[in-house]
């Protein structure tokens, strides 16, 4: 099993997002330069799974691309991706920092 998400990047737009499955999973958002700026997940409270979770980012951030992984263990996988970013880049992705700013570890 790969630790990193391996799907190719897709443009963050309505046409691409509409093709996403309505399943649980994790996703990454990247800026124009391909730098990951956010790691997110579609959990049990996501109305249409990955599709609705990623759709919420269209136009609301400087994210230009996304990639995803369907995974029923989305919370464990989400924490794993955050830890990988913290290890490799010295910190979690930029847009995740506000959520985790008061915590001692990158995952909780």
C-alpha positions in Angstrom: 0.0 0.0 0.0 1.2 3.5 -0.9 1.4 6.0 1.9 0.9 9.0 -0.4 -2.1 9.6 -2.5 -1.3 8.3 -6.0 -4.2 9.4 -8.1 -3.3 12.1 -10.6 -4.2 15.7 -9.9 -7.5 17.0 -11.3 -8.5 20.6 -11.9 -10.8 21.9 -9.1 -13.9 22.8 -11.0 -17.6 21.8 -11.2 -17.1 19.4 -14.1 -14.3 17.4 -12.4 -15.9 17.4 -9.0 -19.2 16.2 -10.4 -17.4 13.0 -11.4 -16.4 12.2 -7.8 -18.1 9.3 -6.1 -20.5 9.8 -3.2 -18.3 7.7 -1.0 -16.2 8.2 2.1 -12.6 9.0 1.7 -9.8 11.6 1.9 -8.5 14.3 -0.5 -5.8 16.8 -0.9 -6.0 20.3 -2.4 -3.0 21.9 -4.1 -2.3 25.4 -5.4 -1.2 26.2 -9.0 2.4 25.2 -8.2 1.3 21.7 -7.0 2.0 22.4 -3.4 -0.5 20.6 -1.1 -2.3 23.3 0.9 -5.0 21.2 2.5 -5.8 17.6 3.5 -9.5 16.8 4.1 -11.9 14.0 4.4 -15.5 13.0 3.6 -17.0 11.3 6.6 -20.3 10.0 7.6 -21.8 13.5 7.9 -20.8 14.4 4.3 -24.2 14.4 2.4 -22.7 13.2 -0.9 -19.3 11.9 0.3 -16.2 13.1 -1.5 -18.3 15.0 -4.1 -19.8 17.4 -1.6 -16.7 17.7 0.6 -14.5 18.7 -2.4 -17.2 20.8 -4.0 -17.2 23.0 -0.9 -13.7 24.2 -1.8 -14.5 25.5 -5.3 -13.9 29.2 -5.3 -13.4 29.4 -1.5 -9.6 28.9 -1.4 -6.7 29.4 -3.7 -6.8 25.6 -4.4 -6.5 24.8 -8.1 -6.3 21.0 -8.1 -7.4 18.0 -6.1 -6.8 14.3 -5.8 -8.7 11.8 -3.7 -8.8 8.2 -2.3 -12.0 6.3 -1.5 -11.4 4.8 2.0 -13.8 3.6 4.6 -11.2 4.2 7.3 -11.1 7.9 6.3 -10.2 9.3 9.8 -7.2 7.1 10.2 -6.1 7.8 6.7 -6.6 11.6 7.2 -4.3 11.5 10.3 -1.8 9.4 8.4 -1.6 12.0 5.6 -1.2 14.9 8.0 1.6 13.0 9.8 3.4 12.4 6.4 3.2 16.1 5.6 4.5 17.1 9.0 7.4 14.7 8.7 8.3 15.6 5.1 7.6 19.4 5.2 8.1 20.2 8.8 4.4 21.1 9.4 1.0 20.1 8.3 -0.5 21.8 5.1 -1.1 25.5 5.4 -4.9 25.5 5.5 -5.0 22.7 8.1 -2.9 24.7 10.5 -5.8 26.9 11.7 -7.8 23.8 12.7 -4.8 22.2 14.5 -3.1 25.3 15.8 -3.8 24.7 19.5 -2.9 21.0 19.4 0.6 19.7 20.3 0.7 17.1 17.6 -0.3 17.4 13.9 -3.1 15.0 14.4 -4.7 15.7 17.6 
